[in-house]
Amino acid sequence: MLNGIWLSFFLAAFAAALWQWLGMGDAEVFSRLVASLFDMARLSVEIILVLVGTMTLWLGFLAIAEKAGLIRVMARVLDPLFRRLMPEVPSGHPALGHITMNFAANILGLDNAATPIGLKAMHSLQTLNPNKETASNAQILFLVLNTSSLTLLPVTIFMYRAQQGAADPTAVFLPILLATTASSLVGLLSVAAMQRLKLWDPVVLAYLIGGALALGALLTMLAGLSAQALSATSTLVGNLTLFGIVMMFLVIGALRRVNVYDTFIEGAKEGFSFTVSLLPYLVAMLVAVGVLRASGVLDAGLDGIRWLALQLEWDTRFIDALPTAFIKPLSGSGARAMMIETMNTFGVDSFPALMAATFQGSTETTFYVLAVYFGAVGIRRVRHGLGCALLADLAGMLTAIWVCYWFFG
């Protein structure tokens, strides 16, 4: 499937470029396509350079946690749930501890920590995979839940809105939370349907209902805070949690007589070599995304949606925010640029800008996550993974539109 999708990006870009050249007289279109190839290749290297640092850092700390037995302890937290959602993962397997930490980092918006831990989790799941080039059920569920991006504290979006002079930088907090919750729920349900998982199992229901109640209690507490207090609380909770995890690894490791320095170096070496191996997969995906954008295919899609909305006599304000939604599954930096461009064009507190910010926080960069997570362990056949992830993206996008009309319309 991934082979066909990757090839289709280039074919669609080439067909669009031919039309612009022969039908519209735009002789510069192929220059833009070639430039995008090299731009995306350069961007891939820049991403890898940043990722090398964070992977080296976090795999060093994770090595300490593993040697100290902390990963096994964390695995027990979600062990009853994942015994039912991932029946092929043995009880107490280290992968469950990595998955628990990855979800916690994502919920708190700790992107720099979530990616290295997530890659470690995928690597642990790969040790249980009988067919090393085909994604297992457990790997697909883990990937889809990552691409659906259940984030409780989208601090970076608050920061961008504040930089653009928003009257209330956190005004999109609840819309983002509702949209990303819908995305995660649809992702879980779609995978459960494909893998015939029994979500009505009492243990699974207990976890889901417990999580919903905890989320509701937290929302009730945060709802009473001012915008400034909410932003400050988000930043404090995220950074305190992140450094608290580091200190927990170090202190417990030292108490259990782990040589924390040597163990950190061993894990860091693994992180360096592991990250460099991702570069070919990242280059392949990003150059395909780059030519698709440079060819004007995305712009043509927007024009078609605008025409259809006018024919149906719909409100068309949401269309001005759709570039962020369309590009988000393809490129995080591209979607961020589109969000900021929308803020600059229409005003940071305009309806399109508020919706663009909600789109940005509702889902993850699906093709990037797929390329990095599956590429890291050499998976070539993704089975139903991509379809379920894109369905979750669609749910997040549609919910974001509905919620924004509800809150800001």
C-alpha positions in Angstrom: 0.0 0.0 0.0 2.7 2.4 0.9 4.5 1.8 -2.4 1.3 2.7 -4.3 0.6 5.8 -2.3 4.2 7.1 -2.6 4.1 6.6 -6.4 0.7 8.2 -6.7 2.0 11.4 -5.1 4.6 11.8 -7.9 2.2 10.8 -10.6 -0.4 13.3 -9.4 2.2 16.0 -9.2 3.5 15.3 -12.7 0.0 15.3 -14.2 -0.8 18.6 -12.5 2.5 20.1 -13.7 1.8 19.0 -17.3 -1.6 20.6 -17.2 -0.1 23.9 -15.8 2.6 23.9 -18.5 0.6 22.8 -21.5 -2.9 24.1 -20.5 -2.0 27.3 -18.6 1.4 28.3 -20.0 3.2 28.1 -16.7 6.7 27.1 -17.7 8.1 27.5 -14.2 6.1 24.7 -12.6 8.9 22.1 -13.2 11.4 24.4 -11.6 9.2 24.5 -8.5 9.0 20.7 -8.5 12.7 20.2 -8.8 13.4 22.9 -6.1 10.9 21.1 -3.8 12.9 17.8 -4.2 16.1 19.4 -2.9 14.3 21.6 -0.3 12.6 18.5 1.2 15.8 16.5 1.1 17.6 19.3 3.0 14.7 19.5 5.4 14.9 15.8 6.1 18.6 16.2 7.1 17.7 19.1 9.4 14.9 17.1 11.0 17.3 14.1 11.5 20.0 16.4 13.1 17.4 17.6 15.6 16.1 14.1 16.2 19.6 12.7 16.7 20.0 15.0 19.7 16.7 14.1 21.3 17.0 10.4 20.5 20.5 10.2 21.9 19.3 12.0 25.1 16.1 10.0 25.7 17.4 6.6 24.8 20.2 7.3 27.3 17.7 8.0 30.0 15.5 5.0 28.9 18.5 2.7 29.2 18.8 3.7 32.9 15.1 3.2 33.4 15.2 -0.3 31.9 18.2 -1.4 33.9 16.6 -0.1 37.1 13.4 -2.1 36.3 11.2 1.0 35.9 10.0 0.0 32.5 8.6 -3.2 33.9 6.8 -1.3 36.7 5.2 1.1 34.1 4.2 -1.9 32.0 2.0 -3.1 34.8 -0.1 0.1 34.7 -1.6 -0.6 31.3 -1.0 -4.4 31.4 -4.7 -5.4 31.9 -5.8 -3.1 29.1 -3.3 -4.0 26.5 -3.6 -7.7 27.3 -7.0 -7.2 25.6 -6.1 -4.6 23.0 -2.7 -6.2 22.1 -3.2 -9.9 22.9 0.1 -10.8 21.1 2.1 -8.8 23.5 3.0 -10.9 26.6 2.1 -9.6 30.0 4.8 -7.4 31.5 6.7 -7.0 28.2 8.9 -3.9 28.2 7.0 -2.6 25.1 4.0 -1.9 27.4 6.1 0.4 29.6 7.4 2.3 26.6 3.9 2.6 25.3 2.6 3.9 28.6 5.4 6.6 28.7 4.8 7.6 25.1 1.1 8.1 25.7 1.8 10.2 28.8 4.3 12.4 26.9 1.8 12.9 24.0 -1.1 13.8 26.4 1.1 16.4 28.1 2.3 17.8 24.7 5.9 16.7 25.3 6.8 16.1 21.6 10.6 16.0 22.2 10.1 13.1 24.6 7.2 11.4 22.9 9.0 10.6 19.6 12.1 8.9 21.0 10.0 6.9 23.5 7.5 6.0 20.7 10.4 4.7 18.5 11.7 2.6 21.3 8.2 1.2 21.8 7.9 0.4 18.1 11.3 -1.3 18.3 10.2 -3.4 21.3 7.0 -4.4 19.5 9.1 -5.4 16.4 10.9 -8.1 18.6 7.5 -9.8 18.8 6.6 -9.4 15.2 6.9 -12.8 13.3 6.9 -11.1 9.9 9.5 -8.3 10.1 8.4 -6.4 7.0 4.7 -6.5 7.7 3.1 -4.4 10.5 1.7 -6.5 13.4 -1.7 -5.7 14.9 -0.1 -4.3 18.0 2.1 -2.0 15.9 -0.8 -0.8 13.9 -2.9 0.1 17.0 0.1 1.9 18.5 0.7 3.9 15.3 -2.9 4.9 14.9 -3.2 6.1 18.5 -0.1 8.1 17.9 -1.3 9.7 14.7 -4.6 10.6 16.3 -2.6 12.7 18.8 -4.6 12.8 22.0 -3.0 16.0 23.5 -4.3 17.5 26.7 -2.0 20.6 26.8 -1.2 22.0 23.3 1.3 24.5 24.6 3.0 25.2 21.3 -0.3 26.3 19.7 -0.9 28.7 22.6 2.6 30.1 22.1 2.0 30.8 18.4 -1.3 32.5 19.1 0.3 34.6 21.8 3.2 35.6 19.4 0.6 36.7 16.9 -1.1 38.9 19.5 -4.2 36.9 20.3 -6.5 38.4 22.9 -6.9 34.9 24.5 -4.1 32.5 23.4 -5.9 29.6 25.0 -9.3 30.2 23.4 -8.8 27.0 21.3 -8.0 24.8 24.3 -11.5 23.1 24.5 -12.1 22.9 20.7 -8.7 21.2 20.3 -9.4 18.8 23.1 -12.8 17.8 21.7 -11.4 17.4 18.2 -8.4 15.3 19.3 -10.5 13.1 21.5 -12.8 12.4 18.6 -9.8 11.6 16.4 -8.4 9.2 19.0 -11.8 7.5 19.6 -12.4 6.9 15.9 -8.8 5.7 15.5 -9.3 3.1 18.3 -12.8 2.1 17.0 -11.5 1.6 13.4 -8.6 -0.5 14.5 -10.8 -2.5 16.8 -13.2 -3.2 13.9 -10.4 -4.3 11.6 -8.8 -6.5 14.3 -12.0 -7.6 15.9 -11.1 -6.4 19.4 -13.7 -6.6 22.1 -14.0 -3.1 23.4 -17.0 -4.0 25.5 -14.8 -6.1 27.7 -15.4 -4.9 31.3 -11.6 -4.2 31.8 -11.4 -2.1 28.6 -14.6 -0.2 29.5 -13.2 0.4 33.0 -10.1 2.0 31.6 -12.0 4.1 29.0 -14.7 5.3 31.5 -12.0 6.0 34.1 -10.0 8.0 31.6 -13.1 9.9 30.6 -13.9 10.7 34.2 -10.4 11.8 34.9 -10.4 14.0 31.8 -13.7 15.6 32.9 -12.4 16.3 36.3 -9.3 18.0 34.9 -11.4 20.0 32.5 -13.6 21.2 35.4 -10.5 22.3 37.3 -8.9 24.0 34.4 -12.2 25.7 33.3 -12.0 28.0 36.4 -8.5 29.3 35.4 -7.9 32.5 33.5 -6.2 32.4 30.1 -2.9 33.5 31.6 -3.2 31.0 34.5 -4.1 28.2 32.1 -1.1 28.9 29.8 1.2 29.1 32.8 -0.2 25.9 34.3 0.2 24.1 31.0 3.9 25.1 30.7 4.6 24.3 34.3 2.9 20.9 34.3 4.7 19.9 31.1 8.2 20.9 32.1 7.9 19.7 35.7 6.7 16.3 34.5 9.4 16.0 32.0 12.2 16.9 34.4 10.5 14.9 37.1 10.7 11.8 34.9 14.4 12.4 34.3 15.1 12.7 38.0 13.0 9.6 38.8 15.1 7.6 36.4 18.4 8.9 37.8 17.5 8.6 41.5 15.9 5.2 41.4 18.7 3.9 39.1 21.3 5.1 41.6 19.4 3.6 44.6 19.3 0.3 42.7 23.1 0.5 42.2 22.9 1.1 38.4 26.0 2.9 37.0 23.9 5.7 35.6 26.6 7.4 33.6 27.9 4.3 31.8 24.3 3.1 31.2 23.3 6.5 29.8 26.3 6.4 27.3 25.3 2.9 26.2 21.8 4.0 25.5 22.9 7.2 23.8 25.1 5.3 21.4 22.1 3.2 20.4 20.0 6.4 19.9 22.6 7.9 17.6 23.0 4.9 15.2 19.2 4.3 15.4 18.3 7.8 14.3 20.7 8.0 11.4 19.1 4.9 9.9 15.8 6.8 9.6 17.1 9.3 7.0 16.2 7.3 3.8 12.6 6.8 4.9 12.2 10.4 5.9 13.7 11.7 2.6 11.4 9.4 0.6 8.2 10.6 2.3 9.0 14.3 2.5 10.1 14.7 -1.1 6.8 13.1 -2.2 4.9 15.5 0.0 7.0 18.4 -1.4 6.2 17.8 -5.1 2.5 17.3 -4.3 2.4 20.7 -2.7 4.6 22.4 -5.3 2.5 21.1 -8.2 -0.7 22.9 -7.0 -2.7 19.7 -6.4 -3.7 20.8 -2.9 -4.8 24.3 -4.2 -6.9 22.6 -6.9 -8.6 20.5 -4.2 -9.4 23.6 -2.2 -10.9 25.3 -5.2 -13.1 22.3 -5.9 -14.3 22.2 -2.3 -15.1 26.0 -2.4 -17.1 25.5 -5.6 -19.1 22.6 -4.1 -19.8 24.6 -0.9 -21.1 27.5 -2.9 -23.4 25.2 -4.9 -24.8 23.8 -1.7 -25.1 27.3 -0.2 -22.9 26.4 2.8 -20.9 28.9 4.9 -17.5 28.9 3.2 -15.4 30.5 6.0 -14.1 27.0 7.0 -12.4 26.7 3.6 -9.9 29.4 4.3 -8.6 27.1 7.2 -8.5 23.9 5.2 -4.9 24.2 3.9 -3.8 23.5 7.5 -6.0 20.5 7.7 -5.0 19.1 4.4 -1.2 19.5 4.9 -1.2 18.3 8.6 -1.2 14.6 7.7 1.7 15.3 5.2 3.9 17.8 7.0 3.9 19.2 10.5 6.1 22.2 9.6 4.0 22.8 6.5 0.8 22.8 8.5 2.4 25.1 11.1 3.4 27.5 8.3 -0.2 27.4 6.9 -1.6 28.1 10.3 0.6 31.1 10.8 -0.1 32.3 7.3 -3.9 32.1 8.0 -3.4 34.1 11.2 -1.4 36.8 9.3 -3.9 36.9 6.4 -7.2 37.0 8.3 -6.2 38.0 11.8 -5.2 35.8 14.8 -8.7 35.9 16.3 -10.6 35.5 13.1 -12.8 32.5 12.5 -10.4 30.9 9.9 -7.4 31.4 12.2 -9.2 29.9 15.2 -10.2 26.9 13.0 -6.6 26.5 11.6 -5.2 26.4 15.2 -7.8 23.7 16.1 -6.9 21.7 13.0 -3.2 21.9 14.0 -3.9 20.4 17.4 -6.5 17.9 16.4 -4.3 15.3 14.7 -0.7 14.3 14.1 1.5 14.3 10.9 0.3 10.9 9.8 2.7 10.3 6.9 5.7 11.6 8.8 4.8 9.3 11.8 4.2 6.4 9.5 7.5 6.9 7.7 9.6 7.3 10.9 7.9 4.7 13.1 7.6 2.0 10.6 10.8 3.0 8.8 12.7 2.7 12.0 12.0 -1.1 12.2 12.0 -1.8 8.4 8.3 -2.3 7.9 7.2 -2.1 4.3 3.6 -3.4 4.4 1.4 -1.3 6.6 -1.9 -3.3 6.1 -4.8 -1.4 7.5 -2.6 1.0 9.5 -2.7 3.9 7.0 -6.4 3.6 6.3 -7.3 3.7 10.0 -4.9 6.6 10.7 -6.4 8.7 7.8 -9.9 7.9 9.0 -8.9 9.2 12.5 -7.5 12.3 10.7 -10.8 12.9 8.9 -12.8 12.5 12.2 -10.5 15.1 13.8 -10.9 17.5 10.9 -14.8 17.2 10.7 -15.1 17.5 14.5 -12.8 20.6 14.5 -15.1 22.2 11.9 -18.2 21.4 13.9 -16.7 22.5 17.2 -15.4 25.8 15.8 -18.8 26.7 14.5 -20.2 25.8 17.9 -17.7 27.8 19.9 -16.8 30.7 17.5 -19.4 30.7 14.7 
